[in-house]
């Protein structure tokens, strides 16, 4: 059998130019989390399947998980998401550490999904979570971090919005207004999740199949028609749901008084598919018509540690995949050009006698925090410029001997200027390269 040169379906190879993009994304993830004092964590690539069965959604377990029996007879899975691992880790330490816990990670995850735009089988995901924060303050901080992260790339409110809902509203609607049992509530959650993805006729059919009473159908459709915070607050008051949703009302008031209000919008169809969300839920939505989709999502949860027999600990978090982030940035022309490596200087020598001098000088420059590529071997002068330009260099250095003295001629390939330096004058060289 001939081996394929392609990676496993849904996975990606990262040659250097692709790694430059990935490192750019990851570096921004690290810096944005640290600005808000979040600390990095990591966990194992393999977990016992039971961990996901206890806390992940039905679709993930039945259709998307990569699982197998190890040599010890244990059923294990490659992690499809990080939150269950996070819950296990927090359950083990939360009694010993001060609150709130601010943790983030960038794990690689695998799900058996059909590869398409914005979705692959293996991806990396920016996960940020806060545990033990006062009600609504954790939610607000997480949303602030998301906005700060995306605007840090140059994005603005015309490019994305954060669509918000609260599971307490939906649960109160199902229980008090519609009088649904657990089975029908679960079905109607699925209807809400698909409300914008199916035709009006299909949606009506799905609603009628779940809710039989005409007045209750009208009440549910009235809920789906809410499109602003004012709409949903009026709906809550009309159906006397204030007591169950007072935290959400306070959250809305906080949002309106903060600078992030322009980015946040109410959407009754946001419920999130995973079963552990209990409060605020949200999705970050790309407004560009060529990439009109959710690029990330998250929410609040209160009972994540219960499977470990630990007391309830409030948490809020989100996940943002590297693929959807890259698509978002590329669609809005916010992704820098990473065709070439961003080194500081390309060093050449044209005579073999300058080989050791060039090696030593390159090391001296590296010791001063400059990224140096040394061309290995002497090269004819007329080949230098084409080679450097093909590699995307702005500056080159040619080691040469003049009047019995070895010097470095530095050239700027953009403006064609040049200047000669002594090899020991590194500070002047750094200033020339605008690195001093």
HELIX and SHEET records of a PDB file:
HELIX    1   1 UNK A   16  UNK A   35  1                                  20    
HELIX    2   2 UNK A   49  UNK A   55  1                                   7    
HELIX    3   3 UNK A   58  UNK A   59  1                                   2    
HELIX    4   4 UNK A   60  UNK A   64  3                                   5    
HELIX    5   5 UNK A   83  UNK A   93  1                                  11    
HELIX    6   6 UNK A  137  UNK A  151  1                                  15    
HELIX    7   7 UNK A  167  UNK A  172  1                                   6    
HELIX    8   8 UNK A  173  UNK A  177  3                                   5    
HELIX    9   9 UNK A  182  UNK A  194  1                                  13    
HELIX   10  10 UNK A  200  UNK A  210  1                                  11    
HELIX   11  11 UNK A  214  UNK A  224  1                                  11    
HELIX   12  12 UNK A  229  UNK A  238  1                                  10    
HELIX   13  13 UNK A  246  UNK A  257  1                                  12    
HELIX   14  14 UNK A  259  UNK A  263  5                                   5    
HELIX   15  15 UNK A  289  UNK A  291  5                                   3    
HELIX   16  16 UNK A  306  UNK A  308  5                                   3    
HELIX   17  17 UNK A  322  UNK A  331  1                                  10    
HELIX   18  18 UNK A  352  UNK A  354  5                                   3    
HELIX   19  19 UNK A  355  UNK A  367  1                                  13    
HELIX   20  20 UNK A  381  UNK A  390  1                                  10    
HELIX   21  21 UNK A  426  UNK A  432  1                                   7    
SHEET    1   A 8 UNK A  39  UNK A  40  0                                        
SHEET    2   A 8 UNK A 101  UNK A 110  1                                        
SHEET    3   A 8 UNK A 122  UNK A 131 -1                                        
SHEET    4   A 8 UNK A 315  UNK A 321 -1                                        
SHEET    5   A 8 UNK A 294  UNK A 301 -1                                        
SHEET    6   A 8 UNK A 280  UNK A 286 -1                                        
SHEET    7   A 8 UNK A 160  UNK A 166 -1                                        
SHEET    8   A 8 UNK A 264  UNK A 266  1                                        
SHEET    1   B 3 UNK A  46  UNK A  48  0                                        
SHEET    2   B 3 UNK A  75  UNK A  78 -1                                        
SHEET    3   B 3 UNK A  66  UNK A  69 -1                                        
SHEET    1   C 5 UNK A 372  UNK A 374  0                                        
SHEET    2   C 5 UNK A 345  UNK A 349  1                                        
SHEET    3   C 5 UNK A 395  UNK A 402  1                                        
SHEET    4   C 5 UNK A 405  UNK A 412 -1                                        
SHEET    5   C 5 UNK A 418  UNK A 422 -1                                        
END                                                                             
